[in-house]
Amino acid sequence: MSTSGAARVPQLDIDDIVNCFKIHTRKARNEEELRLWVSSYCIEERILKLLGISQYGKYEYTLISGARVDALYGHVIIEYKAPGRLSLDTDIAKAKEQIIRYIQQEAASKDEWARYLG
């Protein structure tokens, strides 16, 4: 069977992407370095560029609700934390609650919550 004329679907190297996150998380000394490196090297270079997406994220973006998120990529909301700030289960729970609140505030209705990722 010939595949000529069929659109080629780019394959993301998930192991490479995860490794990129790990490297830059270990290397970052603060939240700003983490945001810069992860956004540039991991998200933009290893995901968006490969998928042919030329419009990158919006940083320090103010949502409709007035909340300010670290990054917004379409319907993906990212809130970076300084290295070590998510060491405790309670810190992780607070970060999850924060993202859930952002999604609830940004989505036009409860029916649209599933369209978002945080």
KOLBAKE-631875 format. One record per residue (C-alpha): z, y, x; residue number from 1; residue in one letter. Coordinates in nm, 4 decimals. Layout:
BEGIN
z,y,x,i,aa
Z,Y,X,NUM,A
...
This chain:
BEGIN
z,y,x,i,aa
0.0000,0.0000,0.0000,1,M
-0.1007,0.3384,0.1414,2,S
0.1443,0.6257,0.1591,3,T
-0.1134,0.8884,0.2412,4,S
-0.0712,1.1951,0.0300,5,G
0.2892,1.1060,-0.0519,6,A
0.5486,1.3633,0.0394,7,A
0.7601,1.2604,0.3356,8,R
1.1303,1.2744,0.2569,9,V
1.3302,1.3867,0.5610,10,P
1.6066,1.1530,0.6699,11,Q
1.9391,1.3078,0.7602,12,L
2.1341,1.1446,1.0418,13,D
2.4763,1.1337,0.8768,14,I
2.6471,0.9972,1.1908,15,D
2.5069,1.2892,1.3912,16,D
2.6198,1.5401,1.1283,17,I
2.9721,1.3956,1.1112,18,V
2.9884,1.3901,1.4904,19,N
2.8801,1.7551,1.4969,20,C
3.1646,1.8446,1.2601,21,F
3.4138,1.6511,1.4756,22,K
3.3004,1.8099,1.8026,23,I
3.3165,2.1650,1.6731,24,H
3.6426,2.1087,1.4879,25,T
3.8058,1.9911,1.8107,26,R
3.6478,2.2694,2.0148,27,K
3.7277,2.5618,1.7826,28,A
4.0333,2.7691,1.8647,29,R
4.0415,2.9560,1.5326,30,N
3.8867,2.9690,1.1860,31,E
3.6111,3.2120,1.2858,32,E
3.4858,2.9897,1.5707,33,E
3.4975,2.6891,1.3395,34,L
3.2976,2.8712,1.0691,35,R
3.0395,2.9981,1.3151,36,L
2.9827,2.6696,1.4966,37,W
2.9902,2.4386,1.1947,38,V
2.7656,2.6680,0.9896,39,S
2.5137,2.7231,1.2692,40,S
2.5012,2.3909,1.4520,41,Y
2.5933,2.1381,1.1862,42,C
2.4901,2.2729,0.8470,43,I
2.1938,2.4962,0.9293,44,E
2.0430,2.3032,1.2230,45,E
2.1140,1.9430,1.1238,46,R
2.0831,1.9665,0.7448,47,I
1.9075,2.2734,0.6063,48,L
1.6403,2.3108,0.8753,49,K
1.5520,1.9419,0.8547,50,L
1.5207,1.9657,0.4768,51,L
1.2940,2.2686,0.5093,52,G
1.5445,2.5048,0.3506,53,I
1.4948,2.8452,0.5072,54,S
1.7474,3.0411,0.3052,55,Q
2.0831,2.9794,0.4643,56,Y
2.4305,3.0435,0.3292,57,G
2.6039,3.3591,0.2278,58,K
2.9166,3.4250,0.4309,59,Y
3.2339,3.6005,0.3178,60,E
3.0742,3.5928,-0.0260,61,Y
3.2456,3.7460,-0.3276,62,T
3.2195,3.5282,-0.6374,63,L
3.1759,3.6615,-0.9902,64,I
3.5516,3.6208,-1.0351,65,S
3.6198,3.8488,-0.7382,66,G
3.7426,3.5624,-0.5178,67,A
3.6025,3.5683,-0.1661,68,R
3.4793,3.2391,-0.0166,69,V
3.3985,3.1745,0.3478,70,D
3.0510,3.0385,0.2735,71,A
2.8295,2.9683,-0.0227,72,L
2.5190,2.7487,0.0051,73,Y
2.3667,2.7496,-0.3417,74,G
2.6238,2.5503,-0.5400,75,H
2.8210,2.4384,-0.2335,76,V
3.1365,2.6402,-0.1684,77,I
3.2971,2.6120,0.1753,78,I
3.6408,2.7413,0.2621,79,E
3.7158,2.7007,0.6315,80,Y
4.0689,2.6634,0.7656,81,K
4.1905,2.7204,1.1180,82,A
4.2218,2.4055,1.3292,83,P
4.5479,2.2296,1.2483,84,G
4.5902,2.4037,0.9101,85,R
4.5060,2.0830,0.7226,86,L
4.7429,1.8544,0.9101,87,S
4.9788,1.7942,0.6194,88,L
4.8998,1.6329,0.2846,89,D
5.0434,1.9398,0.1084,90,T
4.8021,2.1669,0.2993,91,D
4.5079,1.9458,0.2007,92,I
4.6213,1.9499,-0.1643,93,A
4.6438,2.3322,-0.1603,94,K
4.2942,2.3594,-0.0091,95,A
4.1546,2.1253,-0.2772,96,K
4.3205,2.3308,-0.5506,97,E
4.1718,2.6477,-0.4022,98,Q
3.8189,2.5055,-0.4032,99,I
3.8586,2.3674,-0.7560,100,I
3.9728,2.7103,-0.8744,101,R
3.6702,2.8729,-0.7079,102,Y
3.4327,2.6267,-0.8763,103,I
3.5961,2.6780,-1.2144,104,Q
3.5705,3.0552,-1.1740,105,Q
3.2116,3.0556,-1.0479,106,E
3.0601,2.8093,-1.2965,107,A
2.9403,2.9681,-1.6178,108,A
3.1078,2.6938,-1.8231,109,S
3.3026,2.3703,-1.7889,110,K
2.9745,2.1838,-1.8434,111,D
2.8470,2.3238,-1.5116,112,E
3.1447,2.2229,-1.2946,113,W
2.9661,1.9048,-1.1889,114,A
2.6813,2.1101,-1.0377,115,R
2.9147,2.2421,-0.7677,116,Y
3.0488,2.0893,-0.4503,117,L
3.3373,2.2204,-0.2462,118,G
